[in-house]
Structure formats: C-alpha cells, structure tokens
Amino acid sequence: MKKTFKMKVLGALSLLLVLLTGCSNHIAVLNPQGPVAREQYHLIVWSLIMMSLVLAVVLIIFIYVLVRFGRKNSKDYNPNDTGNRKLEIVWMLIPVLICVALAVPTLKVLFSMDQPPKATAEAPRNFAGKTLTIDVTSVQWKWLFRYPEQNIETVNYVVIPKGVPVKFRLHAYDAMNAFWVPELGGQQYTMTDMPMQLWLQADKPGNYLGRSSNYSGKGFAKMDFHVLAKSSNDFDSWISDIKSNSPALTMTKYRELLKPNNVKPMAFSSYPKEIEKNLNKAQMEGKESGKSDSMKGMDMSGDSGKGGHHE
C-alpha cells in the first residue's frame, strides 16, 4: 500500500516537472518575447514557487500529523486542546508573510506597466528614444488598428518595429472585450467611453498571435489578430507599401466594418478624421439618426416654401 502511494506521488511529481520544463514551447504566456511579458513571466514563476512551498509545507505537516497522531498513537491526543500561543502566532504570521511576498513584486510590476518598457533589444536608429502609438478599437468580432502618426488603418493585424515601446490606446465600439498578446504581455480590457492603455514591446522580429480574452458572442472564437514585429527598414517599407497600394478607408466602408461579423485582415492607406472621435455604437447610431432627422426637417421646410432650393 505504501509502495503504491509512493509510486503515485512520484508519478505526479514527474508529470508536473515535465509540464513545467516543456510548457514554454507550447504555452504562449510562458514564452515571453518582450520586456513586459518577461516581467510578468517572472511574476508567474515566483507565484508558482511560493505556491509550491506552501503545498510542500502543508503536505509535510499533514503526513507528520498522520504519523504522530494516528490511530496507534492517539492515546494522549486531545482534539479540543487550545491555548498554544506560539503555534497560533506562527500560523498567523506565515500567511501574512506569504501575502507580502506575493503583493510586493505584483505591485511593482503593475506600476511599472504604466510606463514605457526599457528596451532590451537594440531599437532602430530612427526610433531611438521614441515610442509608437496605435489606437485599437474592438468590434464584434474584429480588431481595428489606427496609426495616428502614419495616418493608416489595419484590420485584424498590426505591424510594429522591434525593440520599440508601443503604446496601445484601447477602445470598444460595442461589447466589452479584452486585448491580449500572450507572448508580449498581459491582457487589458476595451470598454466604451473609458479609454485604456497597454504598453508592449517585441525584442525581435516575429509573428505573435493576439486574441480576445473576453467572451463576446458567437464570433468570439475567430476574434484573433497577428502582431508582426519587423526591423526598422521593413517597417518603413511596409508603411510605404500601404500608402501606395492600399485603398483609402471611407465612412461607408467603416460602417460596414462596424457590423457584427468576422472579416479577413485588410489595410487602408488613410482614414476619415471623423473616426478619430472613437464613437461607440450608441453614439454612432444617435449621430446617424440625428443626421437623418435633420435632413427630413430640411426636406419638409423646402416643401413648405420656407427653405431654399434642395436637390
């Protein structure tokens, strides 16, 4: 019986060891490719270490109690015995120390995420000391990326220069969602009328999968996107190619993109200034209905002879 129990414990520990050592090749969140993701990865590892220590101590105490106060040695054991002040102090202090050990690094990482990450890779010369800003809008069930400085728009994919801190300004058109690129950093929510921000950075060129981490309806499963990190020259070439070969985003096309559906990646060489207001669904529908009402009023005034000529 004892030998069987030992074999089960060893088997479980071996499986856990295999998972911990090999999961970085399969689980994106444990494969950090940027300074933000790396800080969060260290926090995850530290939390796992603390939990493992707690588990080990609890199991040791549990086994000791079973052996020391088991059925054969329970003659002098009183389950209602109280008043051991030293033990009470110890088991009150230990959880407090564990909470402090977890809270301090967690707060440190959380506050550091509000600032641009320190480059751990050589940034392109033309981006030295600079950051890139990208506006992100979540729509059921797609992602819209707007580059204010470059005046271009992409859908379901975004291109960034490697080694450069990128500030993603997050908005939601309709349902609340969550923006997440596991290999580059943790997730951040997108909400209407509450702009959020998230700093990310890629150490090296690559294709990093991003996804929605907040269920938002039937198209949620396909609501993913790709973050393409490129070198400085490749990033500049991509911008020039979009400017030269992609169509402009019109308000008509923009309204189509706001409809709930899944679409393929696309890019636009420019966009109407009106969409920079980041109106949500209620505001957009209200504006559209207001326009139609005002047009009706104009037509009525024209018919009554009080207005000017209308075509």
C-alpha positions in Angstrom: 0.0 0.0 0.0 2.8 2.4 1.0 4.8 1.5 -2.1 1.8 2.1 -4.4 1.2 5.5 -2.7 4.9 6.5 -3.2 4.7 5.5 -6.9 1.6 7.6 -7.4 3.3 10.6 -5.8 6.5 10.2 -7.8 4.4 9.8 -11.0 2.5 13.0 -10.3 5.7 15.0 -9.5 7.4 13.7 -12.7 4.4 14.8 -14.8 4.4 18.2 -13.1 8.2 18.5 -13.8 7.7 17.6 -17.5 4.9 20.2 -17.8 6.9 22.9 -16.2 10.0 22.3 -18.2 8.3 21.8 -21.6 5.3 24.1 -21.5 7.3 27.2 -22.7 7.3 25.6 -26.2 3.5 25.1 -26.2 2.0 27.8 -23.9 2.5 31.3 -25.3 2.2 33.1 -21.9 5.3 31.1 -20.7 7.3 32.1 -23.8 8.0 35.9 -23.2 9.3 37.8 -26.3 9.4 41.3 -24.8 10.3 43.1 -21.6 6.6 43.4 -20.4 5.9 39.7 -20.9 9.3 38.9 -19.3 8.4 40.8 -16.1 5.0 39.1 -15.9 6.6 35.7 -16.6 9.0 36.2 -13.6 6.0 37.1 -11.5 4.2 33.9 -12.6 7.3 31.8 -11.8 7.6 33.5 -8.4 4.0 32.8 -7.6 4.4 29.1 -8.6 7.4 28.9 -6.3 5.5 30.3 -3.4 2.5 28.0 -4.0 4.8 25.0 -4.3 6.5 25.9 -1.0 3.1 26.2 0.7 2.0 22.9 -0.8 5.2 21.2 0.3 4.9 22.5 3.9 1.2 21.6 4.2 1.9 18.1 2.9 4.8 17.6 5.3 2.7 18.8 8.2 -0.2 16.6 7.1 2.0 13.5 6.9 3.6 14.3 10.2 0.2 14.6 11.9 -1.0 11.4 10.4 2.1 9.5 11.7 2.4 11.3 15.0 -1.2 11.3 16.0 -2.6 8.4 14.0 -4.8 5.7 15.4 -1.9 3.9 17.1 -0.5 7.0 18.7 -3.7 8.8 19.6 -3.9 7.8 23.3 -2.8 11.2 24.7 -4.2 13.3 21.8 -6.9 15.8 22.7 -8.6 17.3 19.6 -10.0 20.1 21.7 -6.7 21.2 23.1 -6.2 25.0 22.8 -4.0 27.8 24.1 -0.7 27.1 22.4 0.2 30.8 21.9 3.4 30.1 20.0 1.7 27.9 17.4 -1.1 30.4 17.0 1.4 33.3 16.3 3.3 31.1 13.8 0.3 30.1 11.7 -1.0 33.7 11.8 2.4 35.2 10.7 3.0 32.7 7.9 0.0 33.7 5.7 0.8 37.4 6.3 4.4 36.8 5.1 3.2 34.9 2.1 0.8 37.7 1.1 3.6 40.3 1.5 6.0 38.1 -0.6 3.4 38.0 -3.4 2.0 41.5 -3.1 5.3 43.5 -3.2 6.5 42.2 -6.6 3.0 42.2 -8.0 2.5 45.9 -7.2 6.0 46.7 -8.5 5.1 45.1 -11.9 1.7 46.7 -12.1 3.1 50.2 -11.5 5.9 49.6 -14.0 3.4 48.7 -16.7 2.1 52.3 -16.7 5.5 53.4 -18.1 7.2 52.6 -21.4 9.2 49.5 -21.1 13.0 49.8 -21.1 14.3 48.4 -24.4 16.1 45.1 -24.0 16.9 44.9 -27.7 18.6 47.4 -29.9 15.9 49.8 -31.2 16.0 51.1 -34.8 18.0 54.3 -35.1 15.1 56.3 -36.4 13.1 55.3 -33.4 15.8 55.9 -30.8 14.2 57.4 -27.7 10.8 57.4 -29.4 7.6 55.4 -28.9 4.9 54.3 -31.3 1.2 55.0 -30.6 -1.6 52.8 -32.0 -5.3 53.2 -31.4 -7.2 49.9 -31.1 -10.9 49.5 -31.4 -12.6 46.2 -30.6 -15.7 45.5 -32.7 -17.8 42.3 -32.7 -15.8 40.3 -33.9 -12.8 42.0 -35.2 -9.9 44.4 -34.3 -9.3 47.8 -35.9 -5.8 49.3 -35.6 -5.3 53.0 -36.4 -1.8 54.7 -36.7 -2.3 58.4 -35.8 1.2 59.4 -36.9 1.3 57.4 -40.1 -2.4 58.0 -40.9 -3.2 54.4 -41.9 -5.6 51.8 -40.7 -5.4 48.0 -40.5 -7.9 45.3 -39.6 -7.1 42.1 -37.7 -3.3 42.6 -37.9 -0.9 45.2 -36.7 2.8 45.8 -37.6 5.3 47.2 -35.1 9.0 47.9 -35.2 11.1 45.5 -33.0 12.7 47.0 -29.9 10.4 50.0 -29.8 7.9 50.6 -27.0 4.4 50.6 -28.4 1.5 52.4 -26.6 -1.8 50.7 -27.5 -4.8 53.0 -26.7 -7.8 50.7 -26.3 -11.4 51.4 -27.1 -14.6 49.4 -27.6 -17.3 50.1 -30.2 -19.9 47.8 -28.8 -19.4 44.9 -26.4 -16.7 45.0 -23.7 -13.7 43.0 -24.8 -10.0 42.2 -23.8 -6.9 42.8 -25.9 -4.2 40.1 -25.3 -0.9 39.2 -27.0 0.4 36.4 -24.6 4.0 36.4 -25.9 4.3 40.2 -25.5 2.3 41.0 -22.3 -0.8 40.6 -20.3 -4.3 41.5 -21.3 -6.1 44.8 -21.0 -9.9 45.4 -21.3 -11.5 47.5 -24.0 -14.6 49.5 -22.9 -16.9 52.1 -24.3 -16.3 55.7 -23.0 -13.3 54.5 -20.9 -10.0 54.6 -22.9 -7.5 52.1 -21.6 -3.8 51.8 -22.5 -1.3 49.0 -22.7 2.5 49.2 -23.3 4.0 46.3 -25.3 7.3 45.7 -27.0 8.8 42.9 -29.1 12.5 42.1 -28.6 13.0 40.6 -32.1 11.1 40.3 -35.4 8.4 37.7 -35.4 4.7 36.9 -35.8 2.9 37.0 -32.5 -0.7 35.8 -32.1 -3.2 38.1 -30.4 -6.7 37.2 -29.3 -9.8 38.3 -27.5 -9.8 37.0 -23.9 -13.3 38.1 -23.0 -16.3 36.2 -24.4 -18.4 38.5 -26.6 -20.8 36.3 -28.6 -20.9 33.7 -31.4 -17.9 35.1 -33.4 -15.6 35.2 -30.4 -13.7 32.1 -31.3 -12.4 33.7 -34.5 -11.7 37.1 -33.0 -7.9 36.9 -33.2 -5.2 39.0 -34.8 -1.5 39.0 -35.6 1.2 41.3 -34.3 4.1 41.4 -36.9 7.3 42.8 -35.4 9.7 44.0 -38.1 13.0 45.6 -38.4 13.2 49.4 -38.9 13.7 49.1 -42.7 11.0 46.5 -43.1 8.6 48.6 -41.0 9.2 51.8 -43.1 8.8 49.7 -46.3 5.5 48.3 -45.0 4.2 51.9 -44.3 5.2 53.0 -47.8 3.6 50.0 -49.4 0.3 50.6 -47.6 0.4 54.2 -48.5 1.0 53.4 -52.2 -1.1 50.2 -52.8 -4.0 50.1 -50.3 -7.3 51.9 -50.8 -8.5 54.7 -48.5 -11.0 53.9 -45.8 -14.3 55.7 -46.4 -17.1 56.2 -43.9 -19.2 53.8 -45.9 -16.6 51.0 -45.6 -16.0 52.0 -41.9 -19.7 51.5 -41.2 -19.5 48.0 -42.8 -16.6 47.1 -40.5 -18.7 48.1 -37.5 -21.3 45.4 -38.3 -21.0 42.2 -36.1 -19.1 39.7 -38.3 -15.7 38.1 -38.9 -13.5 39.5 -41.6 -10.1 38.8 -43.2 -7.1 41.1 -42.5 -7.1 44.3 -44.6 -5.3 47.6 -44.7 -6.1 51.2 -45.7 -3.8 54.0 -46.8 -5.8 56.7 -44.9 -9.0 57.1 -42.9 -11.6 59.8 -42.3 -10.8 62.2 -39.4 -14.2 61.6 -38.1 -13.4 58.1 -36.8 -10.7 59.6 -34.5 -13.5 60.5 -32.1 -13.8 56.8 -31.2 -17.6 56.9 -31.0 -19.3 53.9 -29.5 -22.3 52.1 -31.0 -24.9 54.2 -29.2 -23.2 57.5 -30.1 -22.7 56.4 -33.8 -26.3 55.4 -34.1 -27.5 58.5 -32.4 -25.4 60.6 -34.7 -26.7 58.8 -37.8 -30.3 59.1 -36.7 -29.8 62.8 -35.9 -28.5 63.4 -39.4 -31.5 61.7 -41.0 -33.9 63.7 -38.8 -32.2 66.9 -39.7 -32.4 66.0 -43.4 -36.1 65.3 -43.0 -36.6 68.6 -41.5 -34.7 70.3 -44.3 -36.9 68.5 -46.8 -40.1 69.5 -45.0 -39.0 73.1 -44.8 -38.2 73.0 -48.5 -41.6 71.6 -49.4 -43.3 74.3 -47.3 -41.6 77.0 -49.2 -39.7 78.4 -46.2 -36.3 77.0 -47.2 -34.1 77.4 -50.2 -33.7 75.1 -53.1 -32.8 71.5 -52.4 -31.5 69.0 -54.9 
